[in-house]
Every structure is written in C-alpha cells, then in structure tokens.
Amino acid sequence: MRPVIATALYALLALPAAAGETAADAAGDATGDAATNRIGPAWQEAYEMQGMVFTAEQRAALLDLAWHAMAANICDELMLDHAKFGMALGALQHADGPDMSDEEHRYYEHHVAVSFGVAVGIMLAEHAKGPEETVGFCKDVKDEIATTDDPMEHHFAIETAGAE
C-alpha cells in the first residue's frame, strides 16, 4: 500500500456537493450491480456525516484532494507532487476560524482527516475496478494532465504523470 493511500484513508470525505450535486442526486445515481448500488448511499452518508463543518469551497478542495490521492493509488504511472498536495491539504486543515478554541481546532483537523479518508475509500470503490477499466481511467487522467496549461491545477508530479 502506498503511503499516499494510507494517508488518504486516514483523512477524507469528498462530498457530492463539492461536485455540484446534492447527496440525494448522488444516491439517485446508483444503478447496476450490488456494489455499484451502494456507492450512492455511501456518498449520502458521507455527506451527512460531514454535516455543517465545511463550506462549499472546503468541500470542493477536499474532494479534489481525495480524487488525486485515489488516482495516484490506482494508476502506477502517476505520483502525487507531495509539496503541492501537502500545501493544499495544509491549507484545508487550517481553514477553520481563528476564533476557534484549541479543542474546536483539533476537532476540525480530525474531521478533515476522517472526511478525506472516507472520500478516498468511496472513490476507490468507484474507480478501482478490473485491469481493463483501470487502464482506461489512468489513460484519461494522463490525457487530462497533458492538456492542462497550468501545472498548479493538479497535484501530480509532472515528470511521472506524462510517462507512458
């Protein structure tokens, strides 16, 4: 297991709202086999678990970080740029209010970690499928990276992300 996924599983919750969906929309999208039918309800529970702790912007940032961690875990040719990823995660972990007590701040940081781990787990269930599907997913990610003008738009190490 890569250190990235160990960190990711400890720290997550990528919410449907961050992708512009409501929890009900995500739950309604579940179709197909039994495993797929559990993804929508899992997102709904994750969304409800996170409650009112995060703003929409924080949810979006958390979802983005979780997606990067998941993709780097299932695509052998992708690696996170740990400096960029760490700065983004650090910014999220310190996005709570300056008026919070130490105890409230610790709770917020813990909630970021748990929410991040939950989101990575659900994303792994969505994307870590058979080898053929994983190859296609990883190719799509590499193609997207190749067409990105601004390397700060993603958290992958550029020299490894474009490798064939």
N, C-alpha and C positions, 0 to 999 in steps of 0.2 A: 504494500500500500504506500503510495506516495505521501510525503509529508504534507503536501497541499491538501489532499483529501482528508487526512487526519485532522488538520486544522479546520477544514471546511465542515466536516461532520460535527465538530465541536461547536461551530459557530454559525447558525443560519436561520433564515426564513424569508424566502423570496416570495413575495405575495402577488397574487393575481392583480391587485390594484396597481402595482408598480408597472405592470404591462398594460394598464388601461382597462383592465377587466374588473368586474366585481367578483366576489367569492362565489356568488350564485352562478355567474357566467362560466367560471372555471368548472364548477361542479356539473353544470349542464353540458359541458363539452365531453364528458366521459362517455365514450362509446367503445365497442369492441369487446375483446376478451375480458376475463375476470380481473386480471391485473390492471388493464387499462381502465376498467370501470372504477377502480379505487383511486386513481390519480385525482380526479375532480374533487371527490370528498376529502382527500388528503390536503389539497390546496385550500379548501374551505376551512378545514380545521386549523391549518397553519395560519390562515388569515385571522381567524377568530382568536387563536392563541396569542397572537402578537398584540391584539387589542388596539388601544389608542396610544401606544408608546411611540410609534414612529409617525413622522409626517409623510406625505406622499413622496416628497423628494428623497427622504431617507429610505423609504420602501424601494424606490426605483434603484437607488445606489446599492442597496443590499441584494436585490435581485440580479443586478449586473455583476456584482462580485461573485455571487453564487454560481451564475452561469459560466463565468470564466473558470472558476475552480472545477466545476463539473467537466467542462470541455477539456481542460488540461489533464484531468484524470483519465478520461476515456480515450483521448487521442494521443498516442505515444509520441507523435512528432511535435506536439505543442507543449510549450513550457510557459509558466507564468513569469512575467517580469516581476520578481519579488519586491523590487523597490517601488514600482508603480502600484502594485497590488497592496503592498503594506501601507503606502501613504493613503490610498483610498480607504482601506479598512480602518486605519488610524483616525482618519477624518470622520468616518461614520461613528466610531467608538467614542469620539469626543464631541459629538454633535448635540449632546444634551445641553441643557441650560446651565449658565454659570450660577444661577440661583439655587441649584440642587444641593442638597446635603451630600456628605460623603457616602452615606448609605444609599441614597437615591441614585447617585452616580454609579456605585458598584452594581446596583440592580440593573440600571440601563446597560452597562457594559456586558453584564451576564446575559441580558435579553438579546443584545446584538449577537453574541456568540451562539446562543441556542437557536435563534431565528435563522442565522446563517447556515447552521448545520442541518436544520430541518429542510430549508430550501434546496441545499445541495443534494440531500437524500431524495427528495421528490424529483428533482431534475435528473438524477441518475436513473431513477425508475422510469422516467420518460424517455431518456436518450440512450442508455447503456443497454442496447439490445444485441442481436446477433452480429457477427463479424461483418456481414454484408451491409447492414444498416449503419453500423458504426463507421465503416469506411466512407460511406456516402455523407454522413453527418460531418466527419472530420474534413473531408474534401470541401464541403460547403463552408466550414469555418475558415479554412485556409484561403479559399477564394475570396471570402469577405475581407479577411485581413489584407490580402493583396490589393484590393480595390480601395482600401482606406487611405485617404490622403494624410491624415493626422495620426501618427502612431500613439498619441495620448488618448485616442478614442477607444483603445483596447488595452488590456493588461497582459498581453502575451509578449514574450521575448521575440523580437523581430527576426533575429538570425535563425531561430528554430521554427518559428511559425510558418515561414515560407518554404521550408525544406520539403522536398518530395520524398 
